[in-house]
Amino acid sequence: MTLQHAQAPVRRRRGTSRIGGLFVTPYMLFVLVVFAVPLIYTVWISFHRFYFTAPGADVDSPWVGLANYRAVLTDPVVGRAFLNILTFLVINVPLTVGLSLVLASALNAKLPFRSFFRAAYYLPYVTASVTLVVVWQSLFGADGLVNNLLGSHAPDPSWLVNSHLAMPMIAFFVTWKQLGFFVMLYLAALQNVGKDLYEAASVDGAGRVRQFFSITVPGVRPATTLVAIYAIITGANLFSEPYLLTGGGGPDHASASPVLIMYQKGIEQGHPDFAAALGVVLVAFVLMVSLIARKLTERGN
C-alpha cells in the first residue's frame, strides 16, 4: 500500500473531526456563556464583599478571602438546610430509582391501555408546579382530604406545617411529580435489554421476580446511574417546592433548602456574596454526593 493510500483515511478522519467540531461548537458556546462564565463570576463574588448596585454605579468590592465561606459554614440555618437536603435525598433518590424502574418494567410489557398509562405517569412532570402544589395542599393541608379521612389519627400539627413531616412530604411530592420523566428514561434503556435473555431465563425456570433482579436491573445499570445523579442534582437545587408548599422553608426552617437560603440571603436580604459562597459550597456538595452515588450504582460492572 502506498503512502498516499495510507494517508487518505487520516485525512478523512481529520475532515470528520472538523465537521463534528463545527456541530459541537454552538453547544460549547452555550455551556460557556450560560454555565461556565456565571460559575466563575460566582466564585469571584464569593471572595469579595459584594453589593447589588444600580446600573452605572461604581461601588468597591474589597477582597475578604474566606470570610463569606466562614459565615456560610457557621450559619445554623445553612446547616439545617443541608440536613434537610440529605433527608430529602435519602427518601427521594431510592424511591425515584425503585418506583420508576418497576413502573417502566410494567409499562414495557404488553398491557391494555399501555399508552394511556405512560401518558398518565408523565403528565405531572409537564404540569406547572403551582398547579400541583394546589392539589397537594388540598390533600395534605390542615383541612385537606387526607386529614378528613384520618380524623383523630391525623398528625398535629398537620403534614406541611409539622417540623418532622414537612421535608419528607416535599420528598414524596417531588418523587410523584418527576416520576414520569424517569420512567421514560428507563423505558428507553429497557429497549436495549435483549428479549432473548428473558426467554432463556424463562426456559430455565426463572420467575418474573428473578428475571427482574438478574436481567433487568443489571441491564439498565447505566440508566440507573443517570437517574440517581439527575435526582440528586434536582433535589439539591430544590426551591419552588419548599417555597410554595411550606411558605418559604417553614416551620422554623425545617423544610428550607440551600437554594432557598441563597434566594433569601442574596435577593431578599441583599447579601449576594454570602449567597455566592453558599452556591459554591452547594456545587461541591452535589459533586461529592453524585460521585458516591455513581460508585454505588456502578458497583458490579
N, C-alpha and C positions, 0 to 999 in steps of 0.2 A: 504494500500500500504506500502510495507516495505521500510526501509531506503535505502537499496541498489537500489531499483527501483527508488526512488526519486532522488538519486544522479546520475543516469545514464544520464538524459537529461543535467545535469550540466556539466558532463564530455564531452558529445558530443558538447556542446556549446563552451567549452574551446578548444577542438580539432579544431573546425571550426574557432575559433578566431586565433589560431596559424597558420592555413593554410592561412587564409586571410591576416594575418600579413606578412607571407612569400611572398605572391604575391605583397603586397604593398611596401615591403622593397626596391626593386630596384628603384621604382619611388621616394620614400622618399630620397634615397641617391642621385638621380639625382637632386631633388629640393635643397637638402642641398649643393651639390657641385656647381651647376650652378646658383642658386639664393641666398641662404642664406649666404654662405661664401663671395661672391663678395659684397653683400649688407653691411655686417658687416665691410668688409675691406674699402668700400667706406665711411662709417660713420667715421671710424678711420682716413682716409686720410683727411676728411673734417675738422678735428680739429687740423691738423698739417700743417706745411709748408713743402710741399712735392714736389719732383722733379723726373722726369724720368731720370734714370741713365743707364749707360752701364752695362751689366751683370758682376757681381763680384765687382762692385764699391760700396764703403761704404760711404754714404752721410747721415749726420744727418737730422732728420725730427723733428724739435722742435715743441712743443705744442704751438698753437696760440689761443686756445679757440674758441671764436665765431667770430674771425676776418674774416674768409672766408665767414661766413654767413652774416656779416655786409656788406662785399664787394658785395655779391650777391644781397642783398635786397636794396642796394643803387645804383646799376648799372642801368642806364636808359635803356640800351639795353635789359637787362633781363626783366625789367618791360614791355617794349614794346613787348617782345616775349610772355609773359604770356597774355597780352591783345590780341595778335594775336591768341593765342590758344583758348581764350574764344570766340573770333569772329568765329573761326573755329568750335568750338563745338556747338555754338548757331545755326549755319547753318547746320552742318553735321549731328548731332545726330537726330534732328526731321525729317530731310529728309530721313535719313537712316531707322529709325523706320517706318515712314509712308509709304514710297515707297516700302520697302521690304515686309511689311505686305500686302499692296494692291496687289502687284505683286504675292506674294505667294498665296493669296486667289484666284486670277485669274488663276494661273497655277495649282492650286489644283482641279479646275473644269475639266470636260471632254471637252477638246478643241482639234481641229485638230492641228497636229504637236506640241503637248504639249512637247514632249521630246526634240524637236529641240529648242523651246523657252527656256526651262530650261537650256540647254547646252549653248545657246547664252548668257544668262544673267550671267552664271558662268564663261565664257571664259575670260573676262577681269581680274577676280580675280587671275587666274592662269598664266596670261601673265606677262612677265618681265616688271617692272616699266619703264625701259629705253625705251622699245618699245612703251609703251602707252604715255610716255612723248613726243615722236616724233610725234605721232598722235595728241596730244593735242596742241602742238606748231604749227603744220600745220593748225590747225583750228583757234586758237586764237592768233597766232603770229601777228606781225605788218603787215605782208603781207599775213596773213592767209586767209582761205576761208570765215570765218565769217566777217572779216573786208571788204573783197571784196564784199560780199553780202550787207553789211550795207552801204557801200560807205561813204558819208559825215556824216552819223549818227554814224559811228564807234567812240568809245571813243578815246580821245587823251590826254595823252599817251595811248598806247594800253593796252589790258587787263592784261597781265602778267608783265608789267612794270609800272602799274598805282598803286600808293600807296593806293588808296581806293578800288581797284578791285582785287589786287593780291591775298590776303588771301581768299576772297570769291571764286575766281576761283579755288584755291587749294582745298577748301572745296567741291566744285562741282566735281572736278576731283576725289578726294578720294571717294566721295559718289558713283560716277559712277563705279569706279574700284572695290570697295568692295561690291557692291550691291548684286551680285550673291551669295556670301557667306551667307549673312544674309537672303536672300530669301530661301536658303536651310535650314537654321535653322528654319525659320517659317514654311516651308513645313513639316518638321519633327514634329513640335509642332501641326500643324493642324490635323495630323493623330490621335491625342488623343481627338479631339473635336467630340463628338458623332453626327452622321448623323441624328439620330432621333430628335435632338434638332432643326435642320433646318427644318425637315419635320413638326414637331409640330408648329413651328413658321409660316411656310407657310400656314398650315391649319388655323391658327388664323388670317391670312391676312397680316402678316408682309412681307414687300418687301425686296429686296436684301440689300438695304442700312440699314434698321432697323435690319436685321439679322446680318449684319457685325458688327454694333456697340453694339448690345445686346448679341450676341453669340460669334462671332469670337474674338473680342477684349478682353472680359473677359476670354475667353477660352485659349488664348495664353499669358496671362499676365506674367507668369514666363519666357517665352521665350523673351518677351519684356524687362524685367529686364536684362536678359543676353545680348541681343542685345545692349541695351543702355550702359551698363557698358563696354562691349567689344569695342564699338565705341568710348567711352571716353578714354579708355586706348590706343587704336590705335591712336586717334587724339593727345593725349598728348605726344606721342612718335614720332610725325611727324619729319621726317628727309629727306628722299630721295626726296620727292615731292618739298619742297622749295629749296633744294639743286640743283635739276635738272631743275625745271621749271622756277625759278626766279634767277638763278645764285648765289645761296647762301644766300637767305633771302632778296634780294632787292625788290623794290628800297628803300634805306635808312632804312633797317631793317623792312620794312612794312610787310614782309612775313617770318621773322625769327621765329624760334621755340626754346624752351628751349633746346631740344636735339641738334639742330644745333649749338646753342651757346656753349653747352658743348663740342662739337667737335672742334669748332673754338678756344675756350679758352684752352681746355685741350690738344689737339693734335697739332694744328697749332701754337698756341702761347706759349705752354709749361707751362700752369698753371693747372695741374691736381687737385690741392687742391681746387681751385675755381670751377672747373667742378664737383668735388665730392660734394661740398656743394650745388651747383645748382641741382645736381641729387637728393639729399635728400629732398630739398625743393619741387622738382617736384613730388616725391613719396607722400609727404604729401598733395600736391595739388590734385593729382589724387584720393587719398583716400577720401578726403573731397568731391570732386565733385561726385565721384561714390556713396558715401553714400547718398548724396542729390538725385541723380538720382534713387537710389533704393527706397527711401522713396516715391518719386513721382510716380514711375511706379507700386509700390505695394499698393498704396492707394486704398482702397475699398476691399481689401482681407479680 
